[in-house]
Amino acid sequence: MIPPLVDRGPGRPALGQALGQSIGALAAFVAGLLLALMIAQNGALARATDPWLASWLAHGVGSLVAGLLWWLTPRAPTPEAAPRWAWFGGLPGALTVVLAALCLNSPLGMAGTLALLLLGQLLFGALCDGLGWLGLARRRPSGMDALAALLVMAGALLIVLG
């Protein structure tokens, strides 16, 4: 079980919360860099073979690495029960690999693919936050959230159409 990077519970000192948010923000940024690298690697593999084989190979290597990391990482003795839908997390992952490889090898290129990928993630994330989907605490989007989404949308349009 991986502990949350940001503890939003009561009684946490402000410095600890700020540090947790900074670590969480850095982790999210690094995940974004790794996502871009993954898309480039899978796109190159899809060009050399096809998107379906690229997805199979990416998930095969990913499964081996994840299995090794799981084996090396200490776990809590009684993990929380995951909801049934969570066990199918590989399905959107496999489709994402295939779709991103197809888009990367199109006129969209890397920047257009990542811009639209980010926009899709942002809009779906805001929907999940606002409606409390996927077990998330409901969080009403603010005006700043809407402004950020509009700016990301404008940026994506500039990259794709520009």
mmCIF file of the C-alpha atoms, coordinates in Angstrom:
data_MODEL
# 
_entry.id   MODEL 
# 
loop_
_atom_site.group_PDB 
_atom_site.id 
_atom_site.type_symbol 
_atom_site.label_atom_id 
_atom_site.label_alt_id 
_atom_site.label_comp_id 
_atom_site.label_asym_id 
_atom_site.label_entity_id 
_atom_site.label_seq_id 
_atom_site.pdbx_PDB_ins_code 
_atom_site.Cartn_x 
_atom_site.Cartn_y 
_atom_site.Cartn_z 
_atom_site.occupancy 
_atom_site.B_iso_or_equiv 
_atom_site.pdbx_formal_charge 
_atom_site.auth_seq_id 
_atom_site.auth_comp_id 
_atom_site.auth_asym_id 
_atom_site.auth_atom_id 
_atom_site.pdbx_PDB_model_num 
ATOM 1   C CA . MET A 1 1   ? 0.000   0.000  0.000   1.00 0.00 ? 1   MET A CA 1 
ATOM 2   C CA . ILE A 1 2   ? 1.452   3.343  -1.038  1.00 0.00 ? 2   ILE A CA 1 
ATOM 3   C CA . PRO A 1 3   ? 0.851   6.159  1.453   1.00 0.00 ? 3   PRO A CA 1 
ATOM 4   C CA . PRO A 1 4   ? -0.714  9.326  0.084   1.00 0.00 ? 4   PRO A CA 1 
ATOM 5   C CA . LEU A 1 5   ? 1.794   12.004 -0.873  1.00 0.00 ? 5   LEU A CA 1 
ATOM 6   C CA . VAL A 1 6   ? -0.466  14.778 0.363   1.00 0.00 ? 6   VAL A CA 1 
ATOM 7   C CA . ASP A 1 7   ? -2.057  14.361 3.800   1.00 0.00 ? 7   ASP A CA 1 
ATOM 8   C CA . ARG A 1 8   ? -5.113  16.599 3.920   1.00 0.00 ? 8   ARG A CA 1 
ATOM 9   C CA . GLY A 1 9   ? -6.199  15.369 7.340   1.00 0.00 ? 9   GLY A CA 1 
ATOM 10  C CA . PRO A 1 10  ? -6.825  17.695 10.271  1.00 0.00 ? 10  PRO A CA 1 
ATOM 11  C CA . GLY A 1 11  ? -4.047  18.440 12.707  1.00 0.00 ? 11  GLY A CA 1 
ATOM 12  C CA . ARG A 1 12  ? -1.227  18.470 10.171  1.00 0.00 ? 12  ARG A CA 1 
ATOM 13  C CA . PRO A 1 13  ? 1.107   21.407 10.533  1.00 0.00 ? 13  PRO A CA 1 
ATOM 14  C CA . ALA A 1 14  ? 1.058   23.916 7.679   1.00 0.00 ? 14  ALA A CA 1 
ATOM 15  C CA . LEU A 1 15  ? 4.723   23.217 6.855   1.00 0.00 ? 15  LEU A CA 1 
ATOM 16  C CA . GLY A 1 16  ? 4.070   19.468 6.581   1.00 0.00 ? 16  GLY A CA 1 
ATOM 17  C CA . GLN A 1 17  ? 1.105   20.087 4.305   1.00 0.00 ? 17  GLN A CA 1 
ATOM 18  C CA . ALA A 1 18  ? 3.110   22.438 2.101   1.00 0.00 ? 18  ALA A CA 1 
ATOM 19  C CA . LEU A 1 19  ? 5.933   19.896 1.890   1.00 0.00 ? 19  LEU A CA 1 
ATOM 20  C CA . GLY A 1 20  ? 3.462   17.119 1.061   1.00 0.00 ? 20  GLY A CA 1 
ATOM 21  C CA . GLN A 1 21  ? 1.884   19.246 -1.664  1.00 0.00 ? 21  GLN A CA 1 
ATOM 22  C CA . SER A 1 22  ? 5.314   20.074 -3.083  1.00 0.00 ? 22  SER A CA 1 
ATOM 23  C CA . ILE A 1 23  ? 6.302   16.409 -3.168  1.00 0.00 ? 23  ILE A CA 1 
ATOM 24  C CA . GLY A 1 24  ? 2.946   15.537 -4.749  1.00 0.00 ? 24  GLY A CA 1 
ATOM 25  C CA . ALA A 1 25  ? 3.339   18.273 -7.367  1.00 0.00 ? 25  ALA A CA 1 
ATOM 26  C CA . LEU A 1 26  ? 6.865   17.123 -8.188  1.00 0.00 ? 26  LEU A CA 1 
ATOM 27  C CA . ALA A 1 27  ? 5.710   13.497 -8.454  1.00 0.00 ? 27  ALA A CA 1 
ATOM 28  C CA . ALA A 1 28  ? 2.860   14.526 -10.801 1.00 0.00 ? 28  ALA A CA 1 
ATOM 29  C CA . PHE A 1 29  ? 5.305   16.548 -12.935 1.00 0.00 ? 29  PHE A CA 1 
ATOM 30  C CA . VAL A 1 30  ? 7.735   13.612 -13.182 1.00 0.00 ? 30  VAL A CA 1 
ATOM 31  C CA . ALA A 1 31  ? 4.806   11.317 -14.070 1.00 0.00 ? 31  ALA A CA 1 
ATOM 32  C CA . GLY A 1 32  ? 3.949   13.713 -16.897 1.00 0.00 ? 32  GLY A CA 1 
ATOM 33  C CA . LEU A 1 33  ? 7.529   13.567 -18.178 1.00 0.00 ? 33  LEU A CA 1 
ATOM 34  C CA . LEU A 1 34  ? 7.451   9.770  -18.012 1.00 0.00 ? 34  LEU A CA 1 
ATOM 35  C CA . LEU A 1 35  ? 4.103   9.737  -19.841 1.00 0.00 ? 35  LEU A CA 1 
ATOM 36  C CA . ALA A 1 36  ? 5.618   11.785 -22.683 1.00 0.00 ? 36  ALA A CA 1 
ATOM 37  C CA . LEU A 1 37  ? 8.616   9.431  -22.811 1.00 0.00 ? 37  LEU A CA 1 
ATOM 38  C CA . MET A 1 38  ? 6.302   6.399  -22.833 1.00 0.00 ? 38  MET A CA 1 
ATOM 39  C CA . ILE A 1 39  ? 4.260   7.820  -25.699 1.00 0.00 ? 39  ILE A CA 1 
ATOM 40  C CA . ALA A 1 40  ? 7.407   8.520  -27.723 1.00 0.00 ? 40  ALA A CA 1 
ATOM 41  C CA . GLN A 1 41  ? 8.743   5.008  -27.108 1.00 0.00 ? 41  GLN A CA 1 
ATOM 42  C CA . ASN A 1 42  ? 5.429   3.328  -27.916 1.00 0.00 ? 42  ASN A CA 1 
ATOM 43  C CA . GLY A 1 43  ? 5.001   5.504  -31.002 1.00 0.00 ? 43  GLY A CA 1 
ATOM 44  C CA . ALA A 1 44  ? 8.407   4.468  -32.325 1.00 0.00 ? 44  ALA A CA 1 
ATOM 45  C CA . LEU A 1 45  ? 7.596   0.832  -31.644 1.00 0.00 ? 45  LEU A CA 1 
ATOM 46  C CA . ALA A 1 46  ? 4.188   1.190  -33.327 1.00 0.00 ? 46  ALA A CA 1 
ATOM 47  C CA . ARG A 1 47  ? 5.855   2.703  -36.413 1.00 0.00 ? 47  ARG A CA 1 
ATOM 48  C CA . ALA A 1 48  ? 8.249   -0.245 -36.607 1.00 0.00 ? 48  ALA A CA 1 
ATOM 49  C CA . THR A 1 49  ? 5.559   -2.884 -35.924 1.00 0.00 ? 49  THR A CA 1 
ATOM 50  C CA . ASP A 1 50  ? 1.927   -1.882 -35.268 1.00 0.00 ? 50  ASP A CA 1 
ATOM 51  C CA . PRO A 1 51  ? 0.037   -0.179 -32.382 1.00 0.00 ? 51  PRO A CA 1 
ATOM 52  C CA . TRP A 1 52  ? -1.354  -3.445 -30.999 1.00 0.00 ? 52  TRP A CA 1 
ATOM 53  C CA . LEU A 1 53  ? 2.022   -5.152 -30.732 1.00 0.00 ? 53  LEU A CA 1 
ATOM 54  C CA . ALA A 1 54  ? 3.471   -1.968 -29.240 1.00 0.00 ? 54  ALA A CA 1 
ATOM 55  C CA . SER A 1 55  ? 0.764   -2.071 -26.575 1.00 0.00 ? 55  SER A CA 1 
ATOM 56  C CA . TRP A 1 56  ? 1.397   -5.755 -25.835 1.00 0.00 ? 56  TRP A CA 1 
ATOM 57  C CA . LEU A 1 57  ? 5.138   -5.210 -25.504 1.00 0.00 ? 57  LEU A CA 1 
ATOM 58  C CA . ALA A 1 58  ? 4.763   -2.042 -23.413 1.00 0.00 ? 58  ALA A CA 1 
ATOM 59  C CA . HIS A 1 59  ? 2.406   -3.756 -21.019 1.00 0.00 ? 59  HIS A CA 1 
ATOM 60  C CA . GLY A 1 60  ? 4.538   -6.901 -20.888 1.00 0.00 ? 60  GLY A CA 1 
ATOM 61  C CA . VAL A 1 61  ? 7.654   -4.952 -19.913 1.00 0.00 ? 61  VAL A CA 1 
ATOM 62  C CA . GLY A 1 62  ? 5.563   -2.786 -17.574 1.00 0.00 ? 62  GLY A CA 1 
ATOM 63  C CA . SER A 1 63  ? 4.124   -5.882 -15.908 1.00 0.00 ? 63  SER A CA 1 
ATOM 64  C CA . LEU A 1 64  ? 7.592   -7.305 -15.314 1.00 0.00 ? 64  LEU A CA 1 
ATOM 65  C CA . VAL A 1 65  ? 8.864   -4.048 -13.807 1.00 0.00 ? 65  VAL A CA 1 
ATOM 66  C CA . ALA A 1 66  ? 5.708   -3.553 -11.718 1.00 0.00 ? 66  ALA A CA 1 
ATOM 67  C CA . GLY A 1 67  ? 5.942   -7.157 -10.477 1.00 0.00 ? 67  GLY A CA 1 
ATOM 68  C CA . LEU A 1 68  ? 9.564   -6.656 -9.470  1.00 0.00 ? 68  LEU A CA 1 
ATOM 69  C CA . LEU A 1 69  ? 8.776   -3.387 -7.684  1.00 0.00 ? 69  LEU A CA 1 
ATOM 70  C CA . TRP A 1 70  ? 5.789   -4.995 -5.937  1.00 0.00 ? 70  TRP A CA 1 
ATOM 71  C CA . TRP A 1 71  ? 7.977   -7.884 -4.795  1.00 0.00 ? 71  TRP A CA 1 
ATOM 72  C CA . LEU A 1 72  ? 10.666  -5.491 -3.453  1.00 0.00 ? 72  LEU A CA 1 
ATOM 73  C CA . THR A 1 73  ? 8.266   -3.089 -1.707  1.00 0.00 ? 73  THR A CA 1 
ATOM 74  C CA . PRO A 1 74  ? 7.022   -3.755 1.826   1.00 0.00 ? 74  PRO A CA 1 
ATOM 75  C CA . ARG A 1 75  ? 3.224   -3.847 2.054   1.00 0.00 ? 75  ARG A CA 1 
ATOM 76  C CA . ALA A 1 76  ? 0.707   -3.343 4.802   1.00 0.00 ? 76  ALA A CA 1 
ATOM 77  C CA . PRO A 1 77  ? -0.483  -6.663 6.270   1.00 0.00 ? 77  PRO A CA 1 
ATOM 78  C CA . THR A 1 78  ? -4.161  -5.972 5.502   1.00 0.00 ? 78  THR A CA 1 
ATOM 79  C CA . PRO A 1 79  ? -4.616  -3.960 2.299   1.00 0.00 ? 79  PRO A CA 1 
ATOM 80  C CA . GLU A 1 80  ? -7.913  -2.194 1.707   1.00 0.00 ? 80  GLU A CA 1 
ATOM 81  C CA . ALA A 1 81  ? -10.375 -3.977 -0.566  1.00 0.00 ? 81  ALA A CA 1 
ATOM 82  C CA . ALA A 1 82  ? -10.444 -2.332 -3.978  1.00 0.00 ? 82  ALA A CA 1 
ATOM 83  C CA . PRO A 1 83  ? -13.782 -1.809 -5.734  1.00 0.00 ? 83  PRO A CA 1 
ATOM 84  C CA . ARG A 1 84  ? -14.445 -4.207 -8.618  1.00 0.00 ? 84  ARG A CA 1 
ATOM 85  C CA . TRP A 1 85  ? -14.039 -1.547 -11.303 1.00 0.00 ? 85  TRP A CA 1 
ATOM 86  C CA . ALA A 1 86  ? -10.500 -0.757 -10.054 1.00 0.00 ? 86  ALA A CA 1 
ATOM 87  C CA . TRP A 1 87  ? -9.297  -4.232 -11.073 1.00 0.00 ? 87  TRP A CA 1 
ATOM 88  C CA . PHE A 1 88  ? -9.823  -3.289 -14.725 1.00 0.00 ? 88  PHE A CA 1 
ATOM 89  C CA . GLY A 1 89  ? -7.362  -0.370 -14.700 1.00 0.00 ? 89  GLY A CA 1 
ATOM 90  C CA . GLY A 1 90  ? -5.292  -2.024 -17.421 1.00 0.00 ? 90  GLY A CA 1 
ATOM 91  C CA . LEU A 1 91  ? -8.104  -1.640 -19.954 1.00 0.00 ? 91  LEU A CA 1 
ATOM 92  C CA . PRO A 1 92  ? -7.920  2.160  -20.270 1.00 0.00 ? 92  PRO A CA 1 
ATOM 93  C CA . GLY A 1 93  ? -4.130  1.875  -20.068 1.00 0.00 ? 93  GLY A CA 1 
ATOM 94  C CA . ALA A 1 94  ? -3.968  -0.494 -23.031 1.00 0.00 ? 94  ALA A CA 1 
ATOM 95  C CA . LEU A 1 95  ? -6.325  1.672  -25.073 1.00 0.00 ? 95  LEU A CA 1 
ATOM 96  C CA . THR A 1 96  ? -4.350  4.786  -24.146 1.00 0.00 ? 96  THR A CA 1 
ATOM 97  C CA . VAL A 1 97  ? -1.122  3.220  -25.408 1.00 0.00 ? 97  VAL A CA 1 
ATOM 98  C CA . VAL A 1 98  ? -2.719  2.251  -28.726 1.00 0.00 ? 98  VAL A CA 1 
ATOM 99  C CA . LEU A 1 99  ? -4.552  5.550  -29.256 1.00 0.00 ? 99  LEU A CA 1 
ATOM 100 C CA . ALA A 1 100 ? -1.536  7.655  -28.259 1.00 0.00 ? 100 ALA A CA 1 
ATOM 101 C CA . ALA A 1 101 ? 0.695   5.676  -30.657 1.00 0.00 ? 101 ALA A CA 1 
ATOM 102 C CA . LEU A 1 102 ? -1.789  6.245  -33.485 1.00 0.00 ? 102 LEU A CA 1 
ATOM 103 C CA . CYS A 1 103 ? -2.019  9.964  -32.719 1.00 0.00 ? 103 CYS A CA 1 
ATOM 104 C CA . LEU A 1 104 ? 1.723   10.385 -32.299 1.00 0.00 ? 104 LEU A CA 1 
ATOM 105 C CA . ASN A 1 105 ? 2.283   8.892  -35.750 1.00 0.00 ? 105 ASN A CA 1 
ATOM 106 C CA . SER A 1 106 ? -0.256  11.274 -37.295 1.00 0.00 ? 106 SER A CA 1 
ATOM 107 C CA . PRO A 1 107 ? 0.067   14.937 -38.233 1.00 0.00 ? 107 PRO A CA 1 
ATOM 108 C CA . LEU A 1 108 ? -0.672  15.787 -34.565 1.00 0.00 ? 108 LEU A CA 1 
ATOM 109 C CA . GLY A 1 109 ? 2.869   14.778 -33.590 1.00 0.00 ? 109 GLY A CA 1 
ATOM 110 C CA . MET A 1 110 ? 4.108   14.687 -30.002 1.00 0.00 ? 110 MET A CA 1 
ATOM 111 C CA . ALA A 1 111 ? 3.036   18.193 -28.960 1.00 0.00 ? 111 ALA A CA 1 
ATOM 112 C CA . GLY A 1 112 ? -0.497  17.884 -30.342 1.00 0.00 ? 112 GLY A CA 1 
ATOM 113 C CA . THR A 1 113 ? -0.962  14.416 -28.900 1.00 0.00 ? 113 THR A CA 1 
ATOM 114 C CA . LEU A 1 114 ? 0.218   15.503 -25.440 1.00 0.00 ? 114 LEU A CA 1 
ATOM 115 C CA . ALA A 1 115 ? -1.824  18.726 -25.529 1.00 0.00 ? 115 ALA A CA 1 
ATOM 116 C CA . LEU A 1 116 ? -5.052  16.858 -26.275 1.00 0.00 ? 116 LEU A CA 1 
ATOM 117 C CA . LEU A 1 117 ? -4.149  14.103 -23.814 1.00 0.00 ? 117 LEU A CA 1 
ATOM 118 C CA . LEU A 1 118 ? -3.661  16.717 -21.105 1.00 0.00 ? 118 LEU A CA 1 
ATOM 119 C CA . LEU A 1 119 ? -6.942  18.419 -21.998 1.00 0.00 ? 119 LEU A CA 1 
ATOM 120 C CA . GLY A 1 120 ? -8.817  15.109 -21.818 1.00 0.00 ? 120 GLY A CA 1 
ATOM 121 C CA . GLN A 1 121 ? -7.235  14.304 -18.452 1.00 0.00 ? 121 GLN A CA 1 
ATOM 122 C CA . LEU A 1 122 ? -8.031  17.743 -17.075 1.00 0.00 ? 122 LEU A CA 1 
ATOM 123 C CA . LEU A 1 123 ? -11.674 17.733 -18.167 1.00 0.00 ? 123 LEU A CA 1 
ATOM 124 C CA . PHE A 1 124 ? -12.316 14.166 -17.002 1.00 0.00 ? 124 PHE A CA 1 
ATOM 125 C CA . GLY A 1 125 ? -10.500 14.907 -13.730 1.00 0.00 ? 125 GLY A CA 1 
ATOM 126 C CA . ALA A 1 126 ? -12.663 17.977 -13.118 1.00 0.00 ? 126 ALA A CA 1 
ATOM 127 C CA . LEU A 1 127 ? -15.789 15.923 -13.836 1.00 0.00 ? 127 LEU A CA 1 
ATOM 128 C CA . CYS A 1 128 ? -14.660 13.194 -11.422 1.00 0.00 ? 128 CYS A CA 1 
ATOM 129 C CA . ASP A 1 129 ? -13.835 15.787 -8.744  1.00 0.00 ? 129 ASP A CA 1 
ATOM 130 C CA . GLY A 1 130 ? -17.131 17.628 -9.191  1.00 0.00 ? 130 GLY A CA 1 
ATOM 131 C CA . LEU A 1 131 ? -19.318 14.513 -9.134  1.00 0.00 ? 131 LEU A CA 1 
ATOM 132 C CA . GLY A 1 132 ? -17.256 12.422 -6.715  1.00 0.00 ? 132 GLY A CA 1 
ATOM 133 C CA . TRP A 1 133 ? -16.784 9.642  -9.277  1.00 0.00 ? 133 TRP A CA 1 
ATOM 134 C CA . LEU A 1 134 ? -14.309 6.786  -8.799  1.00 0.00 ? 134 LEU A CA 1 
ATOM 135 C CA . GLY A 1 135 ? -14.400 7.044  -5.034  1.00 0.00 ? 135 GLY A CA 1 
ATOM 136 C CA . LEU A 1 136 ? -13.022 10.589 -4.941  1.00 0.00 ? 136 LEU A CA 1 
ATOM 137 C CA . ALA A 1 137 ? -14.194 13.166 -2.442  1.00 0.00 ? 137 ALA A CA 1 
ATOM 138 C CA . ARG A 1 138 ? -16.484 15.684 -4.125  1.00 0.00 ? 138 ARG A CA 1 
ATOM 139 C CA . ARG A 1 139 ? -14.676 18.921 -4.846  1.00 0.00 ? 139 ARG A CA 1 
ATOM 140 C CA . ARG A 1 140 ? -16.557 21.744 -6.453  1.00 0.00 ? 140 ARG A CA 1 
ATOM 141 C CA . PRO A 1 141 ? -14.435 23.255 -9.253  1.00 0.00 ? 141 PRO A CA 1 
ATOM 142 C CA . SER A 1 142 ? -13.553 26.889 -8.630  1.00 0.00 ? 142 SER A CA 1 
ATOM 143 C CA . GLY A 1 143 ? -13.395 29.784 -11.038 1.00 0.00 ? 143 GLY A CA 1 
ATOM 144 C CA . MET A 1 144 ? -9.622  29.312 -11.180 1.00 0.00 ? 144 MET A CA 1 
ATOM 145 C CA . ASP A 1 145 ? -10.153 25.668 -12.197 1.00 0.00 ? 145 ASP A CA 1 
ATOM 146 C CA . ALA A 1 146 ? -12.422 26.788 -15.033 1.00 0.00 ? 146 ALA A CA 1 
ATOM 147 C CA . LEU A 1 147 ? -9.907  29.436 -16.116 1.00 0.00 ? 147 LEU A CA 1 
ATOM 148 C CA . ALA A 1 148 ? -7.092  26.872 -16.085 1.00 0.00 ? 148 ALA A CA 1 
ATOM 149 C CA . ALA A 1 149 ? -9.186  24.469 -18.184 1.00 0.00 ? 149 ALA A CA 1 
ATOM 150 C CA . LEU A 1 150 ? -9.951  27.219 -20.704 1.00 0.00 ? 150 LEU A CA 1 
ATOM 151 C CA . LEU A 1 151 ? -6.280  28.158 -20.935 1.00 0.00 ? 151 LEU A CA 1 
ATOM 152 C CA . VAL A 1 152 ? -5.245  24.521 -21.453 1.00 0.00 ? 152 VAL A CA 1 
ATOM 153 C CA . MET A 1 153 ? -7.983  24.206 -24.099 1.00 0.00 ? 153 MET A CA 1 
ATOM 154 C CA . ALA A 1 154 ? -6.759  27.363 -25.839 1.00 0.00 ? 154 ALA A CA 1 
ATOM 155 C CA . GLY A 1 155 ? -3.178  26.105 -25.708 1.00 0.00 ? 155 GLY A CA 1 
ATOM 156 C CA . ALA A 1 156 ? -4.188  22.735 -27.135 1.00 0.00 ? 156 ALA A CA 1 
ATOM 157 C CA . LEU A 1 157 ? -6.046  24.457 -29.976 1.00 0.00 ? 157 LEU A CA 1 
ATOM 158 C CA . LEU A 1 158 ? -3.042  26.679 -30.713 1.00 0.00 ? 158 LEU A CA 1 
ATOM 159 C CA . ILE A 1 159 ? -0.767  23.635 -30.894 1.00 0.00 ? 159 ILE A CA 1 
ATOM 160 C CA . VAL A 1 160 ? -3.131  21.515 -32.977 1.00 0.00 ? 160 VAL A CA 1 
ATOM 161 C CA . LEU A 1 161 ? -4.424  24.215 -35.356 1.00 0.00 ? 161 LEU A CA 1 
ATOM 162 C CA . GLY A 1 162 ? -1.408  26.545 -35.360 1.00 0.00 ? 162 GLY A CA 1 
# 
